[in-house]
Amino acid sequence: MTESLWDVSAADLRARTASASPTPGGGSVAAVTAAFGCALVLMALEITARRDPSVGDAITAGRSLLDRLGRAADRDVELFEDYLRARRLPRSTDEERARRQEAVRAASVAATEGPLTAAGDAVEALEWAFAVLPAVAGTVVSDVRAGADLLLGSALATLRGAEANVAQLGDEAAALTARLDAVRRAAVAAHARIDRTPEGSR
């Protein structure tokens, strides 16, 4: 991939996603969604900072998360394209078939590890959103909650793609499935903590 998803217009990204092209797919769209969820929380903090500069460290942490979540969008496209290249390797001889099988296995593992990392970053962003929620100015608390909703949806959607990749694996499948389940539980639990936080709990 030579062009970042962040360099195209929103309309172009929407059109590409709705086309017959396999990329951008669920993982990259989920990563874009996570980045916007994180951005909503940052917006709430930036507004709060006008009268409460003590949230500066939280803003710095959020911008680091935003960068990581944003990079995951392009990384997902790269990983899927690597997988497609492995699938297209020749398989006319036993040696070629063995080489192709190993390449597909390695690409499938990488295409599972990538979404796992991205979903883990979304969980970290949810935990950050929970931590900053009490400090946010009352009028933009809803943006923090909306951002958290997007982060949860992103984490769950990202794991869907990882599950599809695990289905292609053999011995590594059990360990990766356990990690997927753990990240899913962590995402749901982190979001639930935000949901349980009452308004005006500062």
N, C-alpha and C positions, 0 to 999 in steps of 0.2 A: 504494500500500500504506500503510495507516494503522497497522498493528500490526507491531512488530518481531518477527522470529522468536525473538529472545531473551526476549520477554515471554510466550511461551506455554510450557506444560509440555512436558516431553520426550515424554509420551504423546500430546499433541495434535500436536506436530510430526511424530511418527511416523505418526499417523493421516492427517494432511494429505498427507504425502509418499506414502502408500499409496493415496490417493484418486484420482479422475478429474481433479482440478484440476491444471493444468499447473505451478502453483507451490505449494510450493517444488519446484524441479526439481534436476537434477544439479549445477548450479553452486552453488546456495545450500546444498544438502546437503554438497557437497564443502567449502565454506567453513566450515560448522559443524564438519566433521570436522577441518579444518586447525586451527581454534581449539582444539579439544580436544587435538590432537596437541601444539600449542604449550603448552597448559596442563599436560600431563604433564611436559614438560621443566621448566617453571617449578616444579612441585611438587617435582621432584628437587632443584632449586636451593634452594628454600626450606628443605627438610630439611637440605641440606648447609650452609646459612647458619647453622644453629644452632651449628655448631662451627667454621665457616670463613667469617667475615664478608667475606672478600675477594671473594666471588661477588656482592656487592651490585650492581656495575655490570652484570653479566650479567643479573641479575634485572630491573633497570630496562629494559635493552634488550629483554628478553623480553616485558615488560608492554606496551611500545610495539608490538611485533609482534602480540601477542595482540589489542590494540585494532584494529589494521588488518585482521587476519584476520577478526575478528568482524564488522566493518562490511561486509565483502565479501558476507556472507550476505544481508543486506537489499538491498544494491546489486544483486545478481544478480536478485532478484525485481523490483526497479524497472526494470531494463533490459529484462527480458523483457516486462513489462507495457507499456513504451513501444513495443516491437516489435509487440505485439498491437494496440495502438491505431493504429499506422501501417498495419498490414494491414487494419484496418477502415475506413480512410478511403474516401470515395466515389470511384467510378471510372466515372461515367456519361458524362463528356465527356473530350475529349483533354486539356484543362487539368487536370481532376481526376486523370486517370490519370497525368499527368506529375508532379503534386504528390505523389500517393501513391507513385509509384515512387521519387522522391527521398527521401521520408520513410522508406520501407522500407529503402533503401540506407543512409541515415544511422543508422537504428536498428540495422541489422545490423552496421555498423562499430562502433558503441558497445557492442553486445552481444558483440563480439569483443575489443575493447580492455579491457573490464571483466574478463573471465576471464583475459586475459593478465596484467593487473596483479595479480590475485589469485594466479595461479600463480607469478608472480615473487616475491610476498611469501612464498609457501610455500617457495620455493627459498631465500630469505633466512633463513627460520626454520630450514631444514635446515642451512644454513651456520653459523648461531648454535648449533644443537644440537651440531654437530661441534666447534665451538670450546670449548663448555663441558663436553663429555664427560669430559675428563681430570680436571676439578676436582670432579666429582660423587662423593658418598659411594658406596662400593661397593654397598650394598644397594639403591640406587635407580637404578643404571646401566640396569637393564632398562626402567625407565620412560622414560628418555631414548631408548632404542632403540625402544620401542613408540611413543613420540611421533613419532619420525622416520619410522617405518613409516606412520603415519597421514598425516603431512605429504606423503610421497611419493605415497600413494594419492590424496590430495586434489589435488595438482598435476596428476597424470595425468588424473583424472576431470574437473577443471576444463577442461583443454585439449580434452577430448572435445566439450564444449559449444561451445567456441570454433571447433573444426573444422566443426561443423554450420553455424555462422553464416558462416564463410568460403565455404562452398559456395554461398551466395546472392549472392556478390559477383563483380564483374568485374575491373576493372583493379587494384583493391587486393588481390586475393586472393593473388597471388604473394608480395608483401612480408609480408603477415600470416602466410602459411604458413611462411615462413622464420623469422619471429619465434617462431611456435609450436614449430617444430622445435628452435630454439635453447634455449627455456625447458625443453622436455622433456629435452633432453640434459643441461642444467644440473641439473635435478632428480634425474635418475638418477645423475649423477656425484657430487652432494653426498651422496646417500643411500649410495652405494657407499663413500665415504670413512668414513662412520660404521660401516658393516658391517665394513670392514677394520681398524678400530681394535680391538686386542685388549683383553680385560678386564684391569683393573688396570694400565692404561697411564699412570696418574698420575705 
